[in-house]
Structures are given as structure tokens and as C-alpha cells.
Amino acid sequence: MLGTLYCICFSNKIKGDQIAMQHISNQVLVEAYKQAVELDLERDFIELLRSEMKQRGLLIPPSFELLSFS
């Protein structure tokens, strides 16, 4: 799931990011963020997920707050 989301977002780059994000649930978004941080994926991808979470009013899970970046 995370790999698919990663491929969709980066194959379309900025223009397609918002379109791809509209089709995933809040739960999937949060889980994808957690996994991306744990796997130390590309900073741009993590920031994309984090930005979408903020836009939706979702909180960064407390255990991942220290791992996140601004």
C-alpha cells in the first residue's frame, strides 16, 4: 500500500499529489505517514503526507512527533 501511494505521488509529482491524496482515507494517510517515517523514506514524500494530514486537521501521532520535521 505504501509503495503504491509513493509511486502514484511521485509519478505525478506536484500536480498529481493532491489528486492522489483525495482518494485515500484518513486512516490510510496516518498509517502511510508512520511507515514512511519508520522506513526513513524520502523527505519530500514524508512532508507531502504530513502536509496532507495538516490540511485535513489530523494530528501527528505523538510517538512520531519527535521523528517529524518542520
Backbone as CSV, one residue per row, in Angstrom:
resi,resn,N_x,N_y,N_z,CA_x,CA_y,CA_z,C_x,C_y,C_z
1,MET,0.820,-1.189,0.000,0.000,0.000,0.000,0.867,1.258,0.000
2,LEU,1.848,1.312,0.884,2.708,2.486,0.950,3.481,2.661,-0.347
3,GLY,3.982,1.569,-0.890,4.720,1.630,-2.144,3.869,2.147,-3.280
4,THR,2.624,1.717,-3.330,1.699,2.176,-4.372,1.443,3.667,-4.234
5,LEU,1.188,4.111,-3.016,0.948,5.533,-2.771,2.164,6.354,-3.143
6,TYR,3.337,5.861,-2.787,4.591,6.539,-3.100,4.753,6.683,-4.613
7,CYS,4.503,5.609,-5.346,4.639,5.628,-6.807,3.647,6.591,-7.448
8,ILE,2.414,6.576,-6.976,1.386,7.460,-7.533,1.775,8.920,-7.326
9,CYS,2.186,9.240,-6.112,2.508,10.635,-5.790,3.704,11.141,-6.569
10,PHE,4.731,10.340,-6.668,5.943,10.819,-7.311,5.953,10.632,-8.819
11,SER,5.072,9.797,-9.347,5.000,9.705,-10.804,4.269,10.924,-11.361
12,ASN,3.370,11.480,-10.560,2.617,12.660,-10.987,3.211,13.957,-10.467
13,LYS,4.162,13.855,-9.567,4.796,14.998,-8.904,3.750,15.945,-8.332
14,ILE,4.058,17.212,-8.242,3.219,18.170,-7.524,1.798,18.227,-8.079
15,LYS,1.653,18.261,-9.375,0.334,18.397,-9.997,-0.612,17.276,-9.581
16,GLY,-0.124,16.047,-9.514,-0.970,14.909,-9.211,-1.079,14.571,-7.743
17,ASP,-0.242,15.172,-6.905,-0.227,14.821,-5.490,-1.589,15.015,-4.839
18,GLN,-2.195,16.163,-5.081,-3.473,16.441,-4.449,-4.553,15.491,-4.954
19,ILE,-4.494,15.146,-6.214,-5.474,14.212,-6.764,-5.323,12.855,-6.092
20,ALA,-4.105,12.357,-5.982,-3.860,11.064,-5.348,-4.295,11.084,-3.892
21,MET,-4.015,12.145,-3.193,-4.331,12.232,-1.773,-5.832,12.249,-1.505
22,GLN,-6.600,12.771,-2.432,-8.046,12.842,-2.236,-8.681,11.458,-2.159
23,HIS,-8.003,10.459,-2.673,-8.582,9.127,-2.766,-8.186,8.198,-1.630
24,ILE,-7.450,8.694,-0.652,-7.082,7.822,0.460,-7.764,8.289,1.735
25,SER,-8.091,7.337,2.570,-8.782,7.643,3.823,-7.808,8.252,4.832
26,ASN,-8.357,8.860,5.859,-7.529,9.425,6.928,-6.682,8.338,7.583
27,GLN,-7.281,7.177,7.812,-6.568,6.082,8.460,-5.379,5.629,7.613
28,VAL,-5.587,5.493,6.319,-4.501,5.080,5.426,-3.418,6.155,5.387
29,LEU,-3.813,7.400,5.382,-2.859,8.503,5.368,-1.964,8.470,6.607
30,VAL,-2.562,8.302,7.771,-1.795,8.268,9.019,-0.858,7.061,9.035
31,GLU,-1.362,5.906,8.622,-0.523,4.704,8.589,0.628,4.855,7.595
32,ALA,0.345,5.461,6.456,1.390,5.686,5.460,2.460,6.617,6.021
33,TYR,2.031,7.647,6.740,2.986,8.576,7.357,3.883,7.840,8.353
34,LYS,3.258,7.042,9.228,4.032,6.288,10.222,5.071,5.394,9.540
35,GLN,4.633,4.662,8.532,5.541,3.745,7.843,6.655,4.499,7.115
36,ALA,6.300,5.615,6.503,7.304,6.402,5.776,8.388,6.909,6.718
37,VAL,7.984,7.345,7.915,8.959,7.819,8.903,9.811,6.651,9.385
38,GLU,9.156,5.525,9.714,9.891,4.357,10.208,10.908,3.852,9.187
39,LEU,10.531,3.891,7.915,11.407,3.395,6.856,12.389,4.451,6.351
40,ASP,12.277,5.644,6.914,13.160,6.756,6.540,13.136,6.994,5.026
41,LEU,11.916,7.100,4.487,11.759,7.353,3.053,12.130,8.795,2.734
42,GLU,12.051,9.144,1.471,12.439,10.487,1.033,11.702,11.568,1.819
43,ARG,12.450,12.569,2.186,11.916,13.674,2.979,10.732,14.353,2.273
44,ASP,10.810,14.502,0.952,9.715,15.137,0.207,8.421,14.346,0.333
45,PHE,8.524,13.025,0.304,7.345,12.172,0.423,6.738,12.282,1.824
46,ILE,7.585,12.244,2.842,7.102,12.370,4.214,6.444,13.732,4.412
47,GLU,7.059,14.763,3.877,6.494,16.113,4.003,5.154,16.225,3.263
48,LEU,5.042,15.560,2.138,3.778,15.533,1.398,2.670,14.914,2.249
49,LEU,2.968,13.789,2.873,1.990,13.127,3.747,1.649,14.013,4.939
50,ARG,2.678,14.580,5.547,2.483,15.445,6.712,1.628,16.668,6.357
51,SER,1.902,17.250,5.214,1.142,18.419,4.768,-0.332,18.070,4.559
52,GLU,-0.582,16.929,3.969,-1.966,16.496,3.756,-2.660,16.232,5.087
53,MET,-1.938,15.668,6.043,-2.508,15.438,7.364,-2.891,16.764,8.021
54,LYS,-2.019,17.747,7.922,-2.321,19.069,8.490,-3.529,19.688,7.805
55,GLN,-3.591,19.565,6.485,-4.705,20.133,5.727,-6.039,19.511,6.158
56,ARG,-6.010,18.238,6.484,-7.223,17.536,6.926,-7.498,17.717,8.415
57,GLY,-6.599,18.381,9.109,-6.781,18.589,10.546,-6.439,17.362,11.376
58,LEU,-5.613,16.474,10.826,-5.206,15.268,11.539,-3.955,15.554,12.352
59,LEU,-3.873,14.940,13.499,-2.711,15.131,14.357,-1.629,14.122,14.017
60,ILE,-0.392,14.567,14.157,0.743,13.658,14.018,0.724,12.772,15.256
61,PRO,0.787,11.449,15.086,0.802,10.567,16.262,1.931,10.975,17.208
62,PRO,1.639,11.070,18.521,2.644,11.546,19.488,3.977,10.809,19.407
63,SER,3.956,9.523,19.174,5.210,8.770,19.126,6.049,9.121,17.901
64,PHE,5.455,9.833,16.936,6.182,10.215,15.724,6.485,11.706,15.683
65,GLU,6.056,12.438,16.689,6.285,13.888,16.725,7.780,14.199,16.781
66,LEU,8.539,13.437,17.542,9.976,13.675,17.651,10.704,13.327,16.359
67,LEU,10.131,12.392,15.596,10.764,11.971,14.359,10.428,12.901,13.196
68,SER,9.404,13.695,13.381,8.975,14.557,12.295,9.856,15.788,12.207
69,PHE,9.688,16.509,11.130,10.499,17.697,10.904,9.614,18.801,10.369
70,SER,10.050,20.018,10.517,9.252,21.158,10.037,9.912,21.790,8.851
